[in-house]
Amino acid sequence: TLSIAGSDPSGGAGIQADLKTFTALGVYGAAALAGLTVQNTQGVRAARPVDPSFVRDQILAVFDDLPVAATKLGMLSNAAVANAVADVLEERRDQAGLIILDPVMIATSGDALLTDDAVDVVRRRLLPLADVVTPNVPEAAVLLDQPLVTDTNGLIRQARQLVDAGARAVLAKGGHLTGTELTDVFTHGGELSLLAGPRI
């Protein structure tokens, strides 16, 4: 599995968290760094994009050598990087495997991680390429340019709207909603599943 995302020096998110998760699940992980951050569990102090051509070359180096079953997209920094990723995925779509778009735009701390022009690229180019899109509540609102939802019914509505906007499948994560039980919404075509569990 290839992760194209930003780094988190504290290891709680981004490339570092992806690689640990892949390993825990018994999957070999590869990575292309699209952005660098200075962050820890308290918040994001700074963020810098990686040169788009360098991001492209990292991805091609993996595709040229390893069989990729899935490609996961995380923080893509800015429009130039997001376009470079979209270009290479369109050119090598048959080598990318299942594409999972985690539209990382806002850190858990509330810090913005994606520029406004990059959001447009995610909407126009990456959303239609993805097999599964996995936004949280703030990210779904940004993708649709709508207010934040406050309950599961609102999240269901926005998940369906993202499918209408071109996503093949959506797993909308309800972690930002209130209550002791949290619900994620999965929709694919006309099918809908609610995945509920206790807040931890």
C-alpha positions in Angstrom: 0.0 0.0 0.0 1.3 3.4 -1.0 0.6 6.5 1.2 0.9 9.9 -0.4 0.6 12.3 2.5 2.4 14.7 4.9 4.6 13.8 7.7 4.0 14.2 11.5 7.2 14.2 13.5 5.2 13.1 16.6 3.9 10.0 14.8 0.3 10.5 15.5 -0.9 11.2 12.0 0.2 11.4 8.4 2.8 9.1 6.8 4.1 7.9 10.2 0.7 6.8 11.4 -0.1 5.2 8.0 3.0 3.1 8.0 2.4 1.9 11.5 -1.1 1.0 10.7 -0.1 -0.8 7.5 2.4 -2.9 9.5 -0.1 -3.7 12.2 -2.5 -5.0 9.6 0.2 -7.1 7.9 0.5 -4.9 4.8 3.8 -3.7 3.3 3.8 0.1 3.3 5.5 2.5 0.9 5.3 6.3 1.1 5.6 9.5 -0.9 6.0 12.6 1.1 3.8 15.5 -0.1 4.3 17.8 2.8 6.3 18.4 5.9 4.9 19.6 9.2 6.1 20.8 12.6 3.5 19.3 14.9 2.9 17.3 18.0 -0.1 16.2 20.0 -0.8 19.9 20.9 -1.1 21.3 17.4 0.5 22.2 14.1 3.3 24.8 14.4 4.3 25.0 10.7 3.7 23.2 7.4 5.6 23.2 4.1 4.8 21.6 0.8 7.3 19.3 -1.0 8.2 20.3 -4.5 5.4 18.9 -6.8 7.9 17.3 -9.3 9.7 15.6 -6.4 6.3 14.3 -5.1 5.7 12.9 -8.6 9.1 11.3 -8.8 8.6 9.6 -5.5 5.3 8.1 -6.7 6.8 6.9 -10.0 9.7 5.3 -8.2 7.3 3.2 -6.2 5.1 2.4 -9.2 8.1 1.4 -11.3 9.3 -1.1 -8.7 6.5 -2.4 -6.5 3.1 -3.9 -7.1 0.7 -1.5 -5.4 -2.6 -2.9 -4.3 -3.9 0.4 -2.8 -3.0 4.1 -2.8 -4.0 6.3 0.1 -4.1 10.0 -0.3 -3.7 12.2 2.7 -2.4 15.8 3.2 -1.5 17.2 -0.2 -0.5 20.7 0.9 -1.4 22.9 -2.1 -2.9 23.0 -5.5 0.4 22.3 -7.3 1.1 19.2 -5.3 -2.5 18.0 -5.6 -2.4 18.5 -9.4 0.9 16.7 -9.7 -0.6 13.7 -7.7 -3.8 13.8 -9.9 -1.6 13.8 -13.1 0.4 10.8 -12.1 -2.7 8.8 -10.9 -4.5 9.5 -14.2 -1.4 8.5 -16.2 -0.8 5.3 -14.1 -4.3 4.5 -12.9 -3.8 0.8 -13.6 -0.8 0.7 -11.2 -2.4 2.6 -8.3 -4.8 -0.2 -7.2 -7.7 0.9 -5.0 -7.5 4.7 -4.4 -8.6 5.9 -1.0 -8.9 9.7 -0.6 -8.6 10.9 2.9 -9.2 14.6 2.2 -7.0 15.9 5.0 -7.7 19.7 5.2 -8.0 20.5 8.9 -5.9 19.0 11.7 -7.7 17.6 14.8 -6.3 20.7 16.6 -8.3 22.9 14.1 -5.2 24.0 12.1 -5.7 24.4 8.3 -3.5 21.9 6.3 -4.8 22.5 2.8 -5.0 25.8 0.8 -8.3 26.9 -0.7 -7.1 26.4 -4.3 -6.0 22.9 -3.4 -9.5 22.1 -2.1 -10.8 22.9 -5.6 -8.3 20.3 -7.1 -9.4 17.7 -4.6 -13.1 18.4 -5.6 -12.6 18.4 -9.3 -9.8 15.9 -10.0 -9.2 13.6 -7.0 -12.8 13.0 -5.9 -13.7 11.3 -9.2 -10.5 9.2 -9.2 -11.1 7.8 -5.8 -12.7 4.4 -5.1 -13.5 5.5 -1.5 -13.5 9.0 0.1 -13.2 9.2 3.9 -14.0 12.7 5.1 -14.7 13.7 8.7 -17.4 16.2 9.5 -15.4 19.4 8.8 -13.9 17.9 5.6 -17.3 16.9 4.2 -18.5 20.4 4.9 -15.5 21.9 3.1 -15.8 19.5 0.1 -19.4 20.5 -0.4 -19.0 24.1 0.6 -21.7 23.7 3.2 -22.1 24.4 7.0 -21.0 21.7 9.5 -23.6 19.1 10.2 -24.6 18.5 13.8 -26.1 15.0 13.7 -26.0 11.7 11.9 -28.9 12.6 9.6 -26.9 15.5 8.3 -23.9 13.3 7.8 -26.0 10.9 5.8 -27.2 13.7 3.6 -23.7 15.0 3.0 -22.3 11.5 2.3 -25.0 11.0 -0.4 -24.2 14.4 -1.8 -20.5 13.5 -2.2 -21.5 10.4 -4.1 -23.6 12.6 -6.3 -20.5 14.9 -6.8 -18.6 12.0 -8.3 -17.3 9.8 -5.4 -17.7 6.1 -6.0 -18.1 5.4 -2.3 -18.0 7.5 0.9 -17.1 6.7 4.5 -18.1 9.8 6.3 -16.7 9.7 9.9 -18.9 11.0 12.7 -16.1 11.5 15.3 -16.8 15.2 15.5 -20.4 14.8 16.4 -21.6 14.8 20.0 -22.9 12.1 22.2 -21.7 8.9 23.8 -22.3 6.8 20.7 -20.6 7.8 17.4 -21.8 6.8 13.9 -19.9 6.6 10.7 -21.8 6.6 7.4 -20.9 4.4 4.5 -22.6 4.8 1.2 -22.0 3.2 -2.2 -24.4 3.7 -5.0 -27.9 3.5 -3.5 -26.7 1.4 -0.5 -26.3 2.9 3.0 -24.7 1.4 6.1 -24.4 3.0 9.6 -21.4 1.9 11.7 -22.0 2.8 15.3 -19.8 2.4 18.3 -19.2 4.0 21.8 -17.1 7.1 22.0 -13.6 6.3 23.3 
